[in-house]
Amino acid sequence: MMAKLNQAMKDMIAGELSYISTVDADGNPDVGPKISMRVLDDEHLIYNEMTGGQTQANINDNGKAIVAVANAKALKGFRFGGTAKLYTDGDYYDQAAKWAEGKFPVPKGAGIITIEKIWALDPGPKAGKIFEE
């Protein structure tokens, strides 16, 4: 079952830096910023895989990914968990290449994350609680 993004989540993704976390086959975590993270539709995120490094290797290995985004001043944030897949051609890749045009290198791939769970990262009683699944 997929979770759906609401407008507040979409706005936060558009306005704040997102971080993606993945794990390798041995369970070793990796986390890194994704300045290209953006909303594809109500149930998917898209980002440009620019380095082809550990994040790409981990996604190719098992597809597990979590994206976190927060606004420190507003004390609000979200964590999006789901399955990621990388595309090196086709429509998703073409969208990523067009997005990068004139400002970033040609992407090595387009990462698509199917959102399965959403957690609130606000402090207080909602912290770390599942917002939607």
LUMROGU-460706 format. One line per 3 residues: for each residue x, y, z of N, C-alpha, C. Coordinates in steps of 0.2 Angstrom, whole numbers, padded with zeros to 4 digits. Layout:
<rs>
X:Y:Z:X:Y:Z:X:Y:Z; ... $
</rs>
This chain:
<rs>
0004:-0006:0000:0000:0000:0000:0004:0006:0000; 0003:0011:-0004:0006:0017:-0004:0003:0023:0000; 0008:0027:0003:0005:0033:0007:0005:0039:0002 $
0001:0043:0004:0001:0049:-0001:0003:0056:0003; 0007:0060:-0002:0009:0066:0001:0004:0071:0001; 0004:0075:0006:-0001:0081:0006:0003:0087:0004 $
-0001:0093:0004:0002:0099:0001:0008:0101:0006; 0007:0101:0012:0013:0103:0017:0019:0099:0016; 0018:0093:0015:0024:0088:0013:0028:0090:0006 $
0023:0091:0001:0026:0093:-0005:0030:0100:-0005; 0027:0105:-0001:0030:0111:0000:0037:0111:0004; 0037:0106:0009:0043:0106:0012:0049:0102:0008 $
0047:0097:0004:0052:0094:0000:0054:0099:-0006; 0050:0104:-0008:0052:0109:-0013:0056:0114:-0010; 0055:0116:-0003:0059:0121:0000:0065:0120:0004 $
0066:0113:0006:0071:0111:0011:0075:0106:0008; 0081:0105:0010:0086:0100:0008:0084:0093:0011; 0083:0088:0007:0082:0081:0009:0088:0077:0009 $
0087:0072:0013:0093:0067:0014:0090:0060:0013; 0094:0056:0009:0092:0049:0008:0096:0045:0012; 0093:0040:0015:0097:0034:0018:0095:0028:0015 $
0101:0024:0014:0100:0017:0011:0105:0012:0016; 0104:0006:0014:0108:0001:0018:0111:-0004:0012; 0117:-0006:0014:0120:-0011:0009:0118:-0018:0011 $
0120:-0023:0008:0118:-0030:0009:0120:-0033:0016; 0125:-0029:0019:0127:-0031:0026:0124:-0027:0031; 0119:-0023:0029:0116:-0018:0034:0119:-0012:0036 $
0125:-0010:0033:0129:-0004:0034:0125:0002:0031; 0123:0007:0035:0119:0012:0033:0124:0017:0029; 0120:0021:0024:0123:0027:0021:0118:0032:0021 $
0120:0038:0022:0115:0044:0021:0119:0050:0018; 0115:0053:0014:0118:0059:0010:0113:0064:0008; 0115:0070:0007:0110:0075:0004:0108:0074:-0003 $
0102:0075:-0005:0100:0075:-0012:0096:0082:-0014; 0100:0086:-0016:0098:0093:-0018:0093:0093:-0024; 0093:0087:-0027:0088:0086:-0033:0082:0083:-0031 $
0081:0081:-0024:0075:0078:-0022:0068:0082:-0024; 0063:0079:-0027:0057:0083:-0028:0051:0078:-0029; 0046:0081:-0029:0039:0077:-0029:0038:0075:-0037 $
0037:0068:-0038:0035:0066:-0044:0027:0066:-0045; 0024:0063:-0040:0017:0063:-0039:0015:0062:-0032; 0009:0061:-0031:0006:0060:-0024:0009:0054:-0020 $
0012:0049:-0024:0015:0043:-0021:0022:0042:-0022; 0025:0046:-0026:0032:0045:-0028:0037:0051:-0027; 0043:0050:-0025:0048:0055:-0026:0053:0054:-0031 $
0056:0059:-0034:0061:0058:-0039:0067:0062:-0038; 0073:0059:-0039:0079:0063:-0038:0084:0061:-0043; 0089:0065:-0045:0094:0064:-0049:0100:0060:-0046 $
0102:0055:-0048:0108:0051:-0045:0114:0054:-0049; 0118:0058:-0046:0123:0062:-0049:0130:0059:-0049; 0131:0055:-0043:0138:0052:-0042:0138:0045:-0044 $
0133:0041:-0044:0133:0034:-0045:0137:0030:-0040; 0137:0033:-0033:0141:0030:-0028:0137:0025:-0024; 0138:0026:-0017:0136:0021:-0012:0128:0021:-0012 $
0125:0026:-0013:0117:0026:-0013:0115:0022:-0019; 0118:0023:-0025:0116:0019:-0031:0117:0012:-0030; 0123:0010:-0027:0125:0003:-0026:0120:0000:-0021 $
0118:0003:-0016:0113:0001:-0011:0106:0000:-0014; 0104:0005:-0018:0097:0004:-0021:0097:-0002:-0026; 0103:-0002:-0029:0103:-0008:-0034:0103:-0015:-0030 $
0106:-0015:-0024:0106:-0021:-0020:0100:-0023:-0017; 0096:-0018:-0014:0090:-0020:-0011:0084:-0015:-0011; 0085:-0010:-0014:0079:-0005:-0015:0077:-0002:-0009 $
0079:-0003:-0003:0077:0000:0003:0079:0008:0004; 0075:0012:0005:0077:0019:0005:0072:0023:0010; 0075:0028:0014:0071:0033:0018:0074:0040:0016 $
0069:0044:0015:0071:0051:0014:0068:0055:0020; 0072:0059:0022:0070:0064:0028:0071:0071:0026; 0066:0075:0028:0067:0082:0026:0064:0086:0032 $
0067:0092:0034:0064:0095:0040:0066:0103:0039; 0062:0107:0042:0062:0114:0043:0064:0115:0050; 0070:0117:0051:0073:0118:0058:0069:0124:0062 $
0068:0129:0058:0065:0135:0061:0058:0133:0063; 0054:0130:0059:0047:0128:0061:0046:0122:0065; 0052:0119:0066:0052:0112:0070:0047:0107:0068 $
0047:0106:0061:0043:0102:0058:0047:0098:0053; 0045:0091:0052:0048:0087:0047:0045:0081:0045; 0047:0077:0040:0044:0071:0038:0049:0066:0036 $
0048:0060:0037:0052:0054:0035:0048:0050:0030; 0050:0049:0024:0047:0045:0019:0050:0038:0018; 0047:0033:0019:0050:0026:0018:0047:0022:0013 $
0051:0019:0009:0049:0015:0003:0054:0011:-0001; 0052:0010:-0007:0056:0006:-0011:0059:0011:-0017; 0065:0010:-0018:0068:0014:-0023:0071:0010:-0029 $
0070:0013:-0035:0073:0010:-0041:0076:0015:-0045; 0082:0014:-0048:0085:0018:-0053:0084:0017:-0060; 0083:0022:-0064:0082:0021:-0071:0088:0025:-0075 $
0091:0022:-0080:0096:0025:-0084:0094:0026:-0091; 0087:0025:-0092:0084:0027:-0098:0077:0028:-0098; 0073:0030:-0103:0066:0030:-0102:0064:0037:-0100 $
0057:0037:-0098:0054:0043:-0097:0056:0046:-0090; 0057:0042:-0085:0060:0045:-0079:0067:0048:-0080; 0071:0044:-0083:0078:0047:-0084:0078:0053:-0089 $
0073:0054:-0094:0073:0060:-0098:0070:0066:-0093; 0066:0064:-0089:0064:0070:-0084:0069:0072:-0080; 0074:0068:-0077:0079:0069:-0073:0084:0073:-0077 $
0086:0071:-0083:0091:0075:-0088:0088:0082:-0089; 0082:0083:-0091:0079:0089:-0092:0079:0094:-0086; 0078:0091:-0080:0078:0095:-0074:0085:0098:-0073 $
0090:0094:-0074:0097:0095:-0073:0100:0100:-0078; 0097:0101:-0084:0099:0105:-0090:0101:0112:-0088; 0108:0114:-0089:0110:0120:-0088:0112:0122:-0081 $
0111:0117:-0076:0113:0119:-0069:0117:0113:-0066; 0116:0107:-0068:0119:0101:-0065:0122:0097:-0070; 0127:0092:-0069:0129:0087:-0074:0123:0083:-0076 $
0124:0080:-0082:0120:0074:-0084:0119:0069:-0079; 0113:0067:-0077:0113:0062:-0071:0115:0055:-0074; 0118:0051:-0069:0119:0044:-0070:0113:0040:-0070 $
0108:0043:-0067:0101:0039:-0066:0096:0044:-0063; 0090:0041:-0064:0084:0044:-0060:0082:0040:-0055; 0082:0042:-0049:0079:0038:-0043:0072:0039:-0042 $
0068:0034:-0042:0061:0034:-0040:0060:0031:-0034; 0057:0034:-0029:0055:0031:-0023:0047:0031:-0022; 0045:0025:-0021:0038:0023:-0020:0037:0024:-0013 $
0033:0029:-0011:0032:0030:-0003:0027:0025:-0001; 0029:0021:0005:0025:0016:0008:0023:0018:0015; 0027:0022:0018:0026:0025:0025:0028:0032:0026 $
0025:0036:0030:0027:0043:0031:0026:0044:0039; 0032:0046:0041:0032:0048:0049:0033:0055:0050; 0030:0058:0055:0031:0064:0057:0037:0065:0061 $
0041:0070:0060:0047:0072:0064:0046:0078:0068; 0040:0080:0069:0039:0086:0074:0041:0084:0081; 0044:0088:0085:0045:0087:0092:0038:0086:0096 $
0039:0082:0101:0033:0081:0105:0030:0074:0104; 0023:0074:0106:0020:0067:0105:0020:0064:0098; 0020:0068:0093:0020:0066:0086:0027:0063:0084 $
0032:0065:0087:0039:0063:0085:0040:0056:0083; 0042:0054:0077:0043:0047:0075:0037:0043:0074; 0031:0046:0075:0025:0042:0074:0023:0041:0067 $
0020:0036:0065:0018:0035:0058:0012:0040:0056; 0013:0044:0051:0008:0049:0049:0003:0046:0044; 0006:0041:0040:0002:0038:0035:0005:0032:0032 $
0002:0027:0031:0004:0021:0028:-0001:0017:0024 $
</rs>
